[in-house]
Amino acid sequence: MTVLYTTAEEAYDGFGTRTVEAGRYVSKGKPIRKVEVEDAHLDWQRARYFSGLHLCVPEDEFRELIGWFVREVEAETGT
């Protein structure tokens, strides 16, 4: 399994791709999802995300984008 971060909606997922985390980060107002992709389908999945012009980066590259093109959403506190 490979971990990717993407702004694509779940409708772009296929072949066993699953959301691991959502709502923690945003990029240009779009929520970012952390997904796991089966390695056998990685090229297809990346191409699918790119077809919609969505952000799609592996975990190590994603960390470098925080503060530049990606921001962490502050946790909301209930009162």
N, C-alpha and C positions, 0 to 999 in steps of 0.2 A: 504494500500500500504506500501511496505517496500522498503527502499533505500539500494542498494548495489553498491559497486564499483568493477569493473571487467576489466580484460585485454582481455576478450573474444570479438570476433567480433560479429556484429549484427546477423550473421548467426546462432549463438547459442541461440538467443532470441526466446521465444515462449509465447503463452498464455497471450497476452496483455502486455508483458514486453516492456517498451519504454525507449529510451535514453533521459536523462534529460540534460546531459552535457558531452562533449567529448573534449579531447585535452588539458585540463588544467594540467593533471598529467601524469607521465610515471613511469613505473617500469621495470628495466632491459631493457630499450629501447622500451618497448611495451606501446602504449598509453592506458590510463585507461578511461573507461566510467563510469559515474554515471547513474544508471538505477533505474527505479521504477518497482517493481514486485507486481502483485496482490498476496495478502496473501494466497489465496487458492492454488496458484501454486508455492509458494516459495520453497518448498522442491524439486520439480521437476526442477525448474530453477537452483537452486544451484547445483544439481547433474549434470545437463547439462554442466554448466561451469566447474565443477571439472573434467568431463569426458575428457575435452581437456587440463587438467592441467593448467587452468587459475586461476589467482588471483580472489577471490570472497569473499569480506568481507563487513559486515554491516558498516554503517557510523561511529558509535562510535569507532570501532576498526580501521577503515581506518585512522582516525585522528592521531592515535598513530604510524602509519607506516611512516608518512611524515618525511623525513629526514633520515630514515633508509633504507627502501626498496622502498620508493616512493619519487619522487621529483616533485616539481611544475615547469612547463615549464614557462620560462620568456616570458612575452608578447613581441611580435615583434613590433617594431615601424617602421612605414613607413616614408621614407624621400623623 
